[in-house]
Amino acid sequence: MRNTDDIDWSVIILVIILVCVAAWCRHGNSASVSAAGRKACPLCPEEKFKSCYSHKLRRHLQNLHWKVYVEFQGQRMCICHLPCRTLKPSPSSEQACSSRAVAHYHCVVCSGTIARKTDMIGHLKRHTNKGETRATPSGHTLEILKELGTNVQLMPNHNTPQKSDTYFSRKMKTNRQLVFCSLAALAEERSPLECLDAFGATGIMGLQWAKHLRSAVRVTITDISDTCVNMIRENCQLNQIRVAPWAGPESGSESGSGPGPGSGAAEGRYLTTVEVNKMDANVIMHLRPFDYIHLDPFGSAVHFLDAAFRNVRNLGVVSVTSTDTGSLYAKTPNVTLRHYGAALVRTEYYRELAARMVLDAVARAAARCSKGIEVLLSVAVEHFVLVVVRVLRGPSQADESMRRLRRLVHCQWCEERLFLKQGTSIDGEGSTPIYTLPCSCHGTLPGKTAVILGPLWSGPLFHSFFLRTMLKAAVRHSMEDVQPLIKTLLCESDCTTLKYPALTNQGKRKSGDEGGNLVKKLKSDSSLEHPPFYYSIHRHSIRGMNMPK
């Protein structure tokens, strides 16, 4: 990408004048002054623009040939009539006109060739809106948004991810607050934490972590786009946060990007320090270990799960935000099967199905690295699904997580559902998994009444103690918007009487003997776990005439 600061506009204007003079000479007699004092346009054919007086010709040149320009030091870019773009011969035309040059425009940013003036205007506006020129869009300053005490600059097309690299969605405020509370809850267990915002965009999430948690976290923000990285650096200056240089792949707790010994007056001017890198998310997660990783790509996050679990520390936390609602909510079954390897249909509990399907992909990615997961939070709000899991290192933990991945039997009439037991055959003539459903639809209704879905995560979706810590963090940082949601999740998680593995504040797991006794206790008390799916009381009401079978 060419920078507009490096453009020599005097050379461009000189070339434009030479082109106009050459075109004027090519026209010959048509460009000469007639007896009446009229002149022809040097760039338009005689049949398109007839000879006219000089003031009309000057207005024609200004309106047609000089209207397109880049807002850079008041300079304008003229139309090009050089033979670098030839007219394509028409299939119906018998004459070969490939040597005829047509008028076109050259983009001074990317050197692209565009024929129509309106297309060139839109092309230049897109460059300006993406921040690829020093000119501000339409001559206005960038919008500054303040969220949770953090200021960020926004591009004019920040809400269209297809047209802007610095994507920002105001609807994801709930997601950002939930992720912040989960990090604050983890910071109370141990600190400092090496944190990674793998898809920075504007950098608002990582800046919120650094600004409010300060010395408890060492934040690294990365993005693969140059525009995003430059925007993140500017947002750091807005929030008085120092940008640390790349610490290298071997950087750990000793040489991270956290606040350390300052440089006198410069240290007092900044609140904290953030490391900003231009790097692919998979690359940086393979290079360095982290205690907390947040994945929020545009769409599915399955392509980054292997790298996230490959190098995450023991008892670390991985939060995954998925926004591919088409595949999550069974609108595109082929994409669901391709990304998650699961079969889904549209059900009344489709949001919980989506969360369990994402957890299935997360558990499989962790098991490939000989690690297990403990689900701390699962929520489906608006157009995203957020899951937060704790990483438990060891093959035994991975095997325990894999045992919770099961198939689901779903009745298409009454929408009753039940997870199949391990070892249940779903193929062959002798397999009858539909008879395991508590409903009697298979005996009273004709045809195939049930389908097999999944595989899905069949374990708990919440951790009540972790949610209480998140609620305390939300109250402490005055997050009134997300407090009702966390309270609702806490009420749902309290229905579970299953005892979770206790985690000490020192960040270490219990001993092997105590862990083995705990696993035996979980197996013996497996009946204490409540049914995995939630039922809507309002939907199954007498007034709604949709009572469960």
C-alpha positions in Angstrom: 0.0 0.0 0.0 1.5 3.3 -1.0 1.5 6.2 1.5 0.2 9.5 0.2 3.0 11.4 2.1 5.5 10.0 -0.4 3.7 11.3 -3.5 5.4 14.1 -5.4 2.4 16.1 -6.5 4.5 18.5 -8.6 5.6 15.6 -10.8 1.9 14.4 -11.0 0.7 17.9 -12.1 3.5 18.2 -14.6 2.6 14.8 -16.1 -1.0 15.8 -16.3 -0.2 19.0 -18.1 2.0 17.1 -20.6 -0.8 14.6 -21.2 -3.2 17.4 -21.9 -0.8 19.1 -24.3 -0.1 15.8 -26.1 -3.8 15.1 -26.4 -4.4 18.7 -27.6 -1.8 18.2 -30.3 -3.3 14.9 -31.4 -6.6 16.5 -32.1 -5.0 18.8 -34.7 -7.5 21.0 -36.5 -10.3 20.2 -34.0 -8.3 21.7 -31.2 -7.4 24.9 -33.1 -9.3 28.1 -32.7 -12.0 28.4 -35.3 -13.1 31.6 -37.0 -15.7 32.2 -34.3 -13.1 31.8 -31.5 -14.3 28.4 -30.4 -12.1 25.6 -29.0 -12.5 21.9 -28.8 -11.9 19.7 -25.7 -8.5 18.0 -26.0 -9.8 14.9 -24.2 -13.3 14.4 -25.6 -14.1 13.5 -29.2 -15.7 16.1 -31.5 -19.1 14.2 -31.6 -19.3 14.1 -27.8 -18.3 17.7 -27.0 -18.5 20.3 -29.7 -16.2 23.3 -30.0 -17.1 26.2 -27.6 -15.7 29.3 -26.2 -12.9 29.3 -23.7 -15.0 30.0 -20.6 -17.3 27.0 -21.4 -14.3 24.8 -22.2 -12.7 25.7 -18.9 -15.9 24.9 -17.0 -16.1 21.6 -18.9 -12.6 20.7 -18.0 -13.1 21.5 -14.3 -16.4 19.7 -14.0 -15.6 16.6 -16.0 -11.9 16.0 -16.0 -10.8 17.7 -12.8 -13.6 16.7 -10.4 -12.0 13.6 -8.9 -9.3 14.2 -6.4 -7.8 13.0 -3.1 -8.0 15.4 -0.2 -4.3 15.8 0.3 -2.9 19.4 0.5 -5.5 20.6 -1.8 -4.1 18.8 -4.9 -6.3 17.2 -7.5 -5.8 14.2 -9.8 -6.8 14.6 -13.5 -8.0 12.1 -16.0 -5.4 10.0 -17.8 -5.5 9.6 -21.6 -2.4 7.5 -22.0 -2.6 4.2 -23.8 -2.2 2.2 -20.6 -5.8 1.2 -20.8 -7.1 0.2 -24.2 -10.7 -0.1 -25.4 -11.8 -3.7 -25.5 -13.1 -4.7 -29.0 -16.8 -5.3 -29.1 -17.9 -8.8 -30.3 -20.3 -7.4 -32.8 -17.8 -4.9 -34.2 -15.8 -6.1 -37.2 -13.1 -3.4 -36.9 -10.3 -4.0 -34.5 -10.1 -1.1 -32.1 -7.8 -2.6 -29.5 -5.2 0.1 -30.1 -7.6 2.9 -29.2 -6.9 4.4 -25.8 -9.8 5.3 -23.5 -10.0 7.8 -20.8 -9.5 6.5 -17.3 -8.3 7.4 -13.8 -5.4 6.2 -11.7 -5.7 5.9 -7.9 -2.8 7.6 -6.2 -3.1 5.3 -3.2 -3.0 1.8 -4.7 -2.3 2.6 -8.4 -5.5 1.0 -9.5 -7.0 1.8 -12.9 -10.7 2.8 -13.0 -12.7 3.9 -16.0 -15.7 5.7 -14.6 -15.6 8.8 -12.5 -18.3 7.7 -10.0 -16.4 4.5 -9.4 -13.2 6.4 -8.8 -14.9 8.7 -6.3 -16.2 5.7 -4.4 -12.8 4.0 -4.6 -11.1 7.0 -3.1 -13.7 7.3 -0.3 -13.1 3.7 0.7 -9.4 4.4 1.0 -10.1 7.5 3.2 -12.6 5.7 5.4 -10.2 2.8 6.0 -7.6 5.2 7.2 -5.2 4.5 4.3 -4.7 8.2 3.7 -3.9 11.1 6.0 -7.1 12.9 4.9 -10.0 12.7 7.3 -13.3 11.3 5.9 -15.3 14.1 4.4 -13.2 16.7 6.2 -14.5 15.7 9.6 -12.7 14.5 12.7 -13.0 10.8 13.7 -15.7 9.9 16.2 -14.5 9.2 19.7 -16.5 6.7 21.8 -16.2 6.4 25.5 -17.0 3.0 27.1 -16.2 2.0 30.7 -13.9 5.0 31.0 -11.9 4.1 27.8 -11.8 6.4 24.7 -11.4 4.9 21.3 -11.5 6.5 17.8 -14.0 5.0 15.3 -13.9 5.1 11.5 -17.0 6.2 9.6 -17.7 2.6 8.4 -16.7 0.9 11.7 -20.0 -1.1 11.8 -19.5 -2.8 8.4 -16.8 -5.4 8.8 -16.7 -6.1 5.1 -15.6 -2.5 4.3 -13.5 -1.7 7.4 -10.6 -3.3 9.2 -11.3 -1.5 12.4 -14.6 -3.1 13.1 -16.5 -2.0 16.2 -20.0 -3.0 17.3 -21.9 -1.2 20.0 -24.1 -4.3 20.4 -21.1 -6.2 21.7 -20.9 -4.1 24.8 -22.4 -6.9 26.9 -19.8 -9.3 25.5 -16.9 -7.0 26.4 -18.2 -6.5 29.9 -18.6 -10.3 30.5 -15.1 -10.9 29.3 -13.8 -8.1 31.5 -15.5 -9.6 34.6 -14.1 -13.0 33.8 -10.6 -11.6 33.6 -11.1 -9.6 36.8 -12.3 -12.8 38.6 -9.2 -14.7 37.4 -7.0 -11.8 38.6 -8.3 -12.2 42.1 -7.0 -15.8 42.2 -3.5 -15.0 41.0 -1.6 -12.1 39.5 0.0 -10.8 37.4 -1.6 -12.4 34.4 -0.3 -12.5 30.8 -3.4 -11.6 28.8 -3.9 -11.6 25.0 -6.6 -9.9 23.0 -6.0 -11.8 19.8 -8.2 -9.7 17.5 -7.7 -6.1 18.6 -9.6 -4.1 15.9 -9.9 -0.8 17.8 -8.2 -2.2 20.9 -11.0 -1.2 23.2 -11.1 -4.6 25.1 -7.4 -4.8 25.8 -7.3 -1.1 26.8 -10.2 -1.6 29.3 -8.2 -4.5 30.8 -5.1 -2.4 31.2 -6.8 0.8 32.4 -8.9 -0.8 35.2 -6.8 -3.8 36.3 -3.4 -2.0 36.1 -0.7 -4.0 37.7 -2.7 -7.2 37.9 -2.5 -7.8 34.2 0.1 -7.6 31.4 -1.9 -6.9 28.2 -0.9 -7.8 24.7 -3.1 -6.6 21.8 -2.5 -8.0 18.4 -4.1 -7.7 14.9 -3.0 -8.6 11.4 -4.1 -5.3 9.9 -1.8 -2.3 9.6 -4.8 0.0 9.9 -5.9 -1.6 13.1 -2.5 -1.5 14.7 -2.1 2.2 13.9 -5.6 2.8 15.3 -4.7 0.9 18.5 -1.6 2.9 19.0 -3.5 6.1 18.6 -6.2 4.9 21.1 -3.4 4.1 23.6 -2.3 7.8 23.4 -5.9 8.9 24.0 -6.0 6.9 27.2 -2.5 7.8 28.4 -1.3 4.2 28.0 2.3 3.6 26.9 2.9 1.3 23.9 5.6 -1.2 24.7 7.8 -2.6 21.9 7.7 -6.3 20.8 9.2 -8.3 23.7 10.1 -11.4 21.6 8.8 -14.9 21.7 10.8 -15.8 24.9 9.2 -13.0 26.9 7.4 -14.2 30.0 6.5 -12.8 33.3 9.9 -11.2 33.8 10.1 -9.3 30.4 6.5 -8.9 29.5 4.6 -5.8 28.6 3.4 -5.0 32.1 4.2 -1.9 34.0 7.7 -2.1 35.4 10.4 0.4 36.2 9.6 3.5 34.3 11.7 6.2 32.7 11.3 9.1 35.1 8.9 11.7 33.8 7.6 9.5 31.0 6.5 6.8 33.5 4.4 9.4 35.5 2.7 10.6 32.4 1.3 7.1 31.5 -1.1 5.1 33.5 0.1 1.6 32.4 1.7 -0.2 29.5 0.3 -2.3 26.7 2.1 -4.3 24.1 0.8 -3.9 20.6 1.8 -6.2 17.8 1.0 -6.7 14.1 0.9 -10.5 14.0 -1.5 -13.3 13.1 -3.4 -14.7 16.1 -2.2 -18.3 15.5 1.4 -17.2 15.3 1.6 -15.2 18.5 -0.3 -17.9 20.4 2.3 -20.5 19.3 5.2 -18.2 20.2 4.3 -17.1 23.7 2.4 -18.6 26.6 -0.5 -16.7 28.2 -2.7 -17.0 31.3 -5.8 -15.5 29.6 -6.7 -15.6 25.9 -9.7 -14.0 24.3 -10.7 -15.0 20.8 -13.3 -12.8 19.0 -12.8 -13.2 15.3 -15.5 -12.1 12.8 -17.4 -15.4 12.5 -16.3 -18.8 13.8 -13.3 -19.2 16.1 -12.7 -22.9 15.4 -9.6 -22.1 13.2 -7.8 -20.6 16.3 -8.7 -23.1 19.0 -5.7 -25.4 18.4 -3.2 -22.6 18.7 -4.9 -21.2 21.8 -4.7 -24.5 23.7 -1.3 -25.4 22.4 0.5 -22.8 24.6 -1.9 -21.7 27.3 -0.7 -22.1 30.8 -2.1 -24.6 33.3 -5.2 -23.3 35.0 -5.4 -20.5 32.5 -8.6 -19.3 31.0 -9.7 -19.2 27.3 -12.8 -17.2 26.3 -14.3 -17.7 22.9 -16.8 -15.4 21.2 -18.6 -16.9 18.2 -20.7 -14.7 15.9 -21.4 -17.1 13.1 -25.1 -17.3 13.9 -25.9 -19.0 10.6 -24.0 -22.2 11.6 -24.6 -21.9 15.3 -28.4 -21.7 15.0 -28.8 -24.4 12.3 -29.6 -22.0 9.4 -26.7 -23.4 7.3 -26.4 -27.1 8.3 -23.6 -27.7 5.8 -21.4 -25.0 7.3 -22.2 -26.3 10.8 -21.0 -29.8 9.8 -17.9 -28.4 8.1 -16.8 -26.1 11.0 -18.0 -28.0 14.1 -18.5 -31.6 12.8 -22.0 -31.6 14.4 -25.5 -32.2 13.1 -28.2 -29.6 14.2 -31.8 -28.8 13.5 -33.8 -25.8 14.5 -35.3 -26.4 18.0 -36.8 -24.3 20.8 -33.6 -24.6 22.8 -31.3 -23.7 19.8 -29.3 -21.2 21.9 -28.3 -23.8 24.4 -27.5 -26.2 21.5 -25.2 -23.6 20.0 -23.3 -23.1 23.3 -22.9 -26.9 23.8 -21.7 -27.3 20.2 -19.1 -24.6 20.7 -18.0 -26.3 23.9 -17.7 -29.5 22.0 -15.2 -27.9 19.6 -13.3 -26.3 22.5 -13.1 -29.6 24.4 -11.8 -31.5 21.3 -9.2 -28.8 20.6 -8.0 -29.0 24.2 -7.9 -32.8 24.2 -5.7 -32.8 21.1 -3.1 -31.0 23.3 -3.7 -33.4 26.3 -5.7 -30.9 28.2 -9.1 -30.9 29.7 -11.6 -28.0 30.3 -13.8 -26.8 33.1 -16.7 -24.6 31.9 -16.9 -21.4 33.8 -19.5 -19.5 31.8 -21.7 -20.0 28.7 -24.1 -17.4 27.4 -25.9 -16.7 24.2 -27.0 -13.1 23.9 -28.3 -11.3 20.8 -26.0 -12.3 18.0 -23.1 -14.0 19.8 -22.3 -17.0 21.9 -19.6 -16.6 24.6 -18.0 -19.5 26.4 -15.3 -19.2 29.1 -13.4 -22.3 30.1 -10.5 -23.1 32.5 -7.7 -25.3 31.1 -6.7 -28.4 33.1 -3.5 -29.9 32.0 -3.0 -33.7 31.8 -4.3 -36.7 29.8 -6.6 -37.8 32.6 -8.3 -34.4 32.5 -8.6 -34.6 28.7 -10.2 -38.0 28.9 -12.7 -36.8 31.5 -13.7 -33.9 29.1 -14.0 -36.3 26.2 -16.4 -38.5 28.2 -18.8 -35.5 28.4 -19.1 -35.3 24.6 -22.3 -37.2 23.6 -25.0 -37.5 21.0 -28.5 -36.1 21.6 -31.8 -37.7 20.7 -34.4 -35.0 19.8 -38.1 -35.6 19.3 -39.4 -33.6 16.3 -43.0 -33.5 17.7 -42.8 -32.6 21.3 -39.1 -31.5 21.3 -38.2 -33.8 24.2 -34.5 -34.4 24.3 -32.1 -36.8 26.0 -28.3 -37.4 25.8 -27.4 -40.9 24.8 -25.2 -43.0 27.1 -21.7 -43.7 26.1 -21.4 -46.8 24.0 -25.0 -46.5 22.6 -25.0 -47.5 18.9 -26.7 -45.1 16.6 -26.0 -47.1 13.3 -27.4 -50.4 12.2 -30.8 -52.0 12.1 -30.8 -53.1 15.8 -30.1 -49.7 17.2 -33.2 -48.0 18.7 -32.1 -44.8 20.4 -35.5 -43.2 19.9 -37.0 -45.5 22.5 -34.8 -44.0 25.2 -36.9 -40.7 25.1 -39.4 -40.3 27.9 -42.1 -39.3 25.4 -44.5 -41.7 23.6 -44.4 -40.0 20.2 -42.6 -42.9 18.6 -45.5 -45.2 19.4 -48.5 -43.0 18.7 -47.3 -41.0 15.7 -46.3 -42.4 12.3 -42.9 -42.1 10.6 -39.6 -41.1 12.0 -40.3 -39.0 15.1 -36.7 -38.4 16.4 -33.4 -37.4 15.1 -29.8 -37.8 16.4 -28.0 -34.5 16.9 -24.5 -33.6 18.0 -22.0 -34.5 19.3 -22.5 -31.9 22.0 -21.0 -31.0 25.4 -23.2 -32.7 28.0 -21.6 -31.3 31.1 -22.4 -28.2 33.2 -22.5 -24.8 31.6 -21.7 -22.6 34.6 -19.4 -22.4 37.7 -21.4 -20.8 40.5 -18.4 -19.6 42.5 -16.7 -18.1 39.5 -20.0 -16.3 38.6 -20.2 -14.8 42.1 -16.7 -13.5 41.7 -17.7 -12.0 38.3 -20.7 -10.3 39.9 -18.5 -8.7 42.6 -16.2 -7.4 39.8 -19.2 -6.0 37.9 -20.4 -4.2 41.0 -16.9 -2.9 41.9 -16.4 -1.4 38.4 -20.0 0.0 38.1 -21.2 -2.2 35.3 -25.0 -1.8 35.8 -25.8 -3.1 32.3 -24.4 -6.6 32.8 -25.3 -7.1 36.5 -28.8 -8.4 35.8 -27.5 -11.0 33.3 -24.9 -12.3 35.7 -27.5 -12.6 38.4 -29.7 -14.6 36.1 -26.8 -16.9 35.2 -26.0 -17.3 38.9 -29.6 -18.3 39.7 -29.4 -20.9 36.9 -26.1 -22.2 38.0 -27.3 -22.6 41.6 -29.7 -25.4 40.4 -26.6 -27.6 40.0 -25.6 -29.4 43.1 -22.6 -31.0 41.5 -19.4 -30.2 43.4 -16.7 -28.6 41.2 -13.0 -29.2 41.7 -11.8 -26.7 44.2 -9.1 -24.4 42.9 -6.7 -22.7 45.3 -5.7 -19.0 45.0 -2.1 -20.0 44.6 -2.9 -21.1 41.0 -1.9 -24.8 41.7 -4.0 -27.9 41.4 -4.6 -30.3 44.3 -2.4 -33.3 44.8 -2.9 -36.5 42.9 -4.4 -38.4 45.7 -7.0 -35.8 46.5 -7.8 -35.3 42.8 -8.3 -39.1 42.4 -10.7 -39.2 45.4 -12.5 -36.2 44.0 -13.0 -38.0 40.6 -14.4 -41.1 42.5 -16.7 -38.8 44.4 -18.0 -37.2 41.2 -18.6 -40.6 39.7 -20.6 -41.8 42.7 -22.6 -38.6 43.0 -23.3 -38.2 39.3 -27.0 -38.4 39.9 -26.8 -35.1 41.8 -26.3 -33.2 38.5 -29.4 -31.6 37.2 -30.7 -32.3 33.6 -28.6 -30.5 31.0 -31.3 -28.7 29.2 -33.5 -25.9 30.5 -37.3 -25.8 29.8 -39.2 -22.7 29.2 -42.1 -22.5 31.7 -44.0 -19.9 29.6 -43.7 -22.0 26.4 -45.0 -25.2 28.1 -48.0 -23.5 29.7 -51.6 -24.6 29.7 -52.5 -21.3 28.0 -50.1 -21.9 25.3 -51.5 -25.5 24.7 -48.0 -26.8 24.3 -47.7 -29.0 27.4 -44.7 -31.5 27.4 -45.6 -35.1 26.9 
